[in-house]
Amino acid sequence: MVRKWKIAIVLFFVGAHNFADRSAVSAIFPILRHELGLTDVVLAGVGAVFLWSYAAGSPFAGVLADRFPRARLLQVGLVTWSLIMACTGLVHSGRELLAMRALLGLAECLYLPAAFALLADHYGPEMRATAIGIQICGVNLGLIAGNTIAPFLSERFGWRMGFILLGGAGLVLALITKFLLEEGSLQPAKAETRPSTIESIARTLRAPGCRLVVIASMLIAVCTWSFLNWLPLFYHEHFHLDLTAAGFTSSSALQSAAITGAFAGGIVSDRLARRSRMARIWLLAGSRFLAAPILLAFLWNLPVLGLSAMIFAYNLIIGLGAASETYTICEVAGHGRESTAVGLFNLANCVAGGAGILATVYLQHRFGWASAFASLALLALVAGVVLLGARTMVRRAQLQTAAELYAGISPQQMRKVATS
């Protein structure tokens, strides 16, 4: 059993480290604001610059992972981002911090396209969403760790120590993955048969429903990254918690729910998909519709435990669709373009997330934190509507394919073939 899930377990820990690195900085914003003299606009830039550099590299990272050994790319990326993380502990100005975050984004963008495609190589459709769910659990555990370890060490040993230790831990993990991470069954295409980078991206975007699924994901990314970047500071200022308590309370409310939702959602998604190809998109859209109204709880002036419970409920429901979202992106893109699809997926999400970070701080200055966070409910609702449009496009394409393959069969029979 352990051998069967070995790749998923190894990627669980790599994902945890990847997201611990990226989340650690937002948990110590008050310290960085004081020691480096940073304004709220610069703090927003710290989050946005990381996401936008991550976005810029993601499509190319996806193409690389479709052409070269994925396990090797993961190891190279892990070493590179760990070294950058350690160097972040040596910066002395806001400009240097921004530069390190930009480099970290370029290094970390290698991870998700290669990781999700490697899971697709090792696990068949009957267990793939479960494997992706395990991976997403690691990602969310890493977000909790980054938001807790960084302020804990900062309040006791100085903020630099957290970055240096996280970087060192990544180098140790890279050594371990060298012995445990195996390449999948998919072999990179030969050079003479490979499409160009632009052609690979264009083919992926032309896949029916792909663009709408990406747009819906962008809308949720605005919500996700706004919470990840600003909730620790909100808890610190609004509820007057110390940095460690603020980082842990805010991130655990988000990520413990995401872990539970992703794992359960992966299992549910695989089971529902055995009955209908449309089940994953229905699960994804339904989770957005159910989660949207919960964000209005920010307007109710709840105590810390009450608000944390609402945040937990929101992210639990969103998390139920997480494994389906990644699987759907890979499925609609087509075999051999999974990494390219995930790269484009990351590009879109990170551009949207960076814009969301800046927009949220703007709304906060105009209307306050509560209104800024509550306004995100509209985006979650629209995401559900867009996914229903994607479902229609995918189903139409499946019916057309069925018509071509089964010429002469009645429309009712074609619908049965397309949705079976």
N, C-alpha and C positions, 0 to 999 in steps of 0.2 A: 504493500500500500504506500509506504514512504517513497519507494523507488518510483512508483507510478506518478506521484505528485512532486518529485524532486525538483523539476524545473520550475514549477509554480512556486514552490517554497523558497528556492533561491531568489527568484525574481521578487517575491514578497519582501525580502530583506533589502534587496537593491532598491526597490521602489520606496521603501521606508526611508532609506538614507537620502535618496534623491529629493524627496519632498521635505524631509527635516531640514536639509540645507537651505531650500528656498524659503521656508516659513520662519526660520530662526530670527531673521532681521526684524520683522514686523513686531515681534514680541518685546523688543527692547527699544522701540521708537522713543519713549521718554528719555532713556539714557543717551541715545544718539543725539537727540534734540539738544540736550544739555551739554554733552562733552564735545560734540563737533559743531555746535551752533547751527543746527538745521531748522528750517522753517517747515510748516505743514506741507507746503508746495514741494519742497525738496524731498520730504518723506514720501509723498505721493509719487514723485519721480523715481525714487528707489524701487518701488514696486512696479511702476510702469516700464521703466528701462529694462528691468529683467524680463518682463513679459514680452516686450517688443523685440528684444534681441533673440529671445527664445522663438518668437514667431518667425523672425527673418530666417533663422536657420532650419526651422522645422521641415519645410518642403524638401530641402536638399538632404536632410537627415533621413527622411522617408525614402527618397530615391536611393540613397546609399544602402539602406537596410534591405532594399529589394534587389541589390546587385552584389553585395559583399556579405561574408559570413556575419550573421547577426550577433552571435555570442561574442565574437571578437570585437565588434563595434561597441557592445555594451561594456566590455572590460576597458577599452580605450577611453570611453566616455567617463566611466567611474573614476579612473585615475586622474583624468584631466579636471573634472569638476571638484574632486577632493583637494587637489593642489590649489585651485583657485579659492576654495572655501578657506583653507588654512591661511592663504595670503590676505584674505579679507580682514583677518584679525590684526593686520599690520598697518591699515590705512590711518591717515591722520587728517583727512578733510572730506567734505561732502563730495567733491569732484572725484577723489580717489575711490570713494565708496561706490559712486555711480558707475565708474569704470569697471570695478570688480563685479558688480551685479550684471553689467552688460556681458562681460566675459563668461560669467556663470551661466547666463541664459543660453549662450552659444554652445557651451559644453553640455549642458543638461538636455538640450533638445535631441541629442542622439538616443536618449533612453526610451521614451514611450513608443516610437515607431518600431524600433528593433524588438522591444520586449513583447508588445502585443502580437507582432508577427511571429516571433519565436514560439509564443504560446499556441498560435494557430498551426504552426508546423508540428508541434508535439501532441496536440489534443484535437480529436475529431469533433464534429458538430454536436455530438451527443453530450459532450462534457466541456466544450470550449467556453461557454459563458460562465460555468462554475470556476474554471481556471482563471478567467479574467476577473471574476469576483474576488478570488483569493488575492490576485495582484492588486486590485483596488483597495482591499483591506489593508495591505501593506503601505500603500500610498497614504491612506488616511491615518494610520498609526504613526507614520513619519511626521505628519503635520502636527499631531499632538505632541510628539517627542520634541520637535523643533521649537514649538511654542512654549514648552515647559523647561527643557534643558537650558536653552539660551538665557532666559531671565534668571533661572536658579543660579547658574554659574556667574552671571553678571553681577548679581547682588552680593555674591560672596568672594569672587576672585577677580572681578573686572570683566567687562563685556568682551574683551578680545579672546579670553580663554575658551568661550563656547565655540567660536569659529575655528580655532586651532584644533580643538579636540574632535569636532565633527569632521574636519578634513583628515585628521589622522585615522579616525575610525573608517573612513571611506577607503583609505589605502590598504588597511588590513582586510576589509571586505573584498577589495579587488583581488588580493592574493588568494582568498578562499574561492572566489568564483572561477579562477583559473583552473581549479581542479574539479569543480562541480557542475559548471555550466556547459552543456553540450549543444552542438549545432543540430538543427532540425533536419527533416527529410528533404525540404525544398532546396534545390541547388540554384545558385545564382545563374541568371541567363548568360549565355556566351556573349562576348562583346559584339559580335557581328549581328546578333539577333535582338540586342537591346534597343528599345526605342529611346529617343532623346529625352532629356529631363523634361523639356517643355511638353513633348508629346505624351509622356507618362502622366503628367499633371492634367493635361487636357482630357485624356481618356477617362481619368478618374472623375473629373468634374462633370463629364457628359453622362455618367452612369445615372439611370433614372432614380430620382429622389435624393441623390447624394447631396446636392446643394441645399435642399430644404432641411435635411437632417443636420447639416453643418450650421445653417442659420439658426435653427432651434437651439443647437448646442451653444452657439455664441451668446444667445440671450441668457441662458443659464450661467454661462461663464462670467457674465457681468455680475450676477448675484454672488456666485461662488467667490470670485477674487475680491469683491468689495468686502465680503465678510472676513475672508482670510487676512486681508491687509489691515482692516480697521477695527474689527471686533475687540482685539486685545486692548487697544487704546480706548475704545468706548467703555469697556468694562472697568478699566483703570480710572477713567475720569468720571463716569456716571455713577458707578457703585463704590468708588474709592477703595478698590482692591490694590494690594501690592502687585508688582509686576509678575511674579511667579504665579500668584493666584489668578490674576487676570488672564495670563496666557493659558494656563491650564484649564480654567473654567470655560473660557470662550471656545478654545479649540476642542476640548472634550465634548462639549455640547454639539458641535458640528461634526466632529470626526468619528466619535463613537457611534453616532447615528449612521454615518456614511458607511462605516465598517459593517454594521449589522445589515443595513439595507443592501449593500453591494453583494455580500455573501448570500443572503436570502434571495435577493433579486436574481443572482446568477442561476441558482437552482430552479427557481420558479420559471425563469425565462427559458431554460433548456427544456423543462417539462411541457410548458405551453407550446413551444415551437414544434414539438413532436406532433401536435394536433393541427397547427396552422402556421404557414410562413408569415402571416400577418401579426401573429401574437406578440412578437417582440416590439413592434411599433405601437400596437395598442397599449402594451404595458408602459412603454416610454411616454406616450402622450397622456395617459391616465394619471401617471405620477405627477406630471406638471400641473394638470388641472386641480388635483387634490392638494398639492403643496402651496399653490399661490395664495389662497386666503390666509394661511397661517402667518404670513409676514406682516399682516395688519396688526398683529399683537404688539409690535413696537410702539403703536399709538396708545396702548392701554396703561402705560406707566406701571408695569409689573415689577415686583421685586426680583432680585437676581435669580432665584430658583425658578420662579414662574417664567421669566423670559428665557432662561436656559432650556426649560422644558419645551417651550414653543419652538426654539431653534432646533432642538433635538428632533421634534416631530417633523418639521420642515425638511431637514436633511435626511431623515430616515426615509421619507416618501420619495424624495429626489433620488436617494441612493438606490432604491428598488429598481430604478430604470437605468442605472449606470452601466451595468454589464451589457444590457441590451443595446445601449447606445453605441458602445465601442464595437460590439459584434455586428450591429446593423451597418455601421460605416464600412467595416471590412467586407461584409457580404455584398452590399450594393456596388462597391468598387470593383469586385471581381478578383478571381484567383491571380496571384502574382503581383497585385498592386495594393496589397494590404498595408504595407509600410508607407507607401506613397499617400494612401488615403489617411492614415493616422497622422502623417506629417502635415497634410493640409488641414486636418482636424485641429491639430495643435496650433497651427498658424492662425486660423480663424479665432479659436478660443483665446489665445494670448493677446491678439490685437484687441478683441472685445474686452477681455479682462483688464488690460492696461487702461483702456478708455473708461471702463467702469470705475476703476480706482480714482481717477482724476474727477470724474463726474460726481462720485459720491462725496468727495471732500468739498467740491463746489456746492452741492446741495446742503451739506452739513453747515457750511458757513452762512448759507441763505436761510435755511429752515430748521436746522438742528439735526442731530443724529437720528432721532426717532423717525422723522418724516423721510429722511434720506433712505433709511433701510426699508421702511414700509413701502416706498414707491417701487421697490424691486418686485413687488407682487405682480404688477402689470406685466413685467417682462416674462415671468414664469407662465402667466396665463397665455400670452401671445405665443410662447414656445409650444404649448400644447396645440394651439390652432395650426401652427406651421407643420407640426408633425402629422396632423391629420391630412394635410395636403401632400406630404411625402408619402403617406400610406396609399393615397389615391394614385399617385404617379407610379409607385412600385407595382401595385396591383394591375394597373393598366398595361405596364410593360410585360408582366408575367402572362396576362391574357393574350397579348400579341405574340409572345414567344410560343405559347401553347397553340395558338391558331396556326402558326407556321409549321410546328412540329406535328400537329394532329389535324391536318386539313381534312375537312369533311365531317368532323365531329360536331355535334350540336353545341350551341353557346353554353347551355347548362353543363354539359360534360367538360367543356374547356375551363369553366370557372372552378369546377371540382378539381381538375388536374392542377390548375394554377395555385390553388389555396391548400392543397393536400400536404 
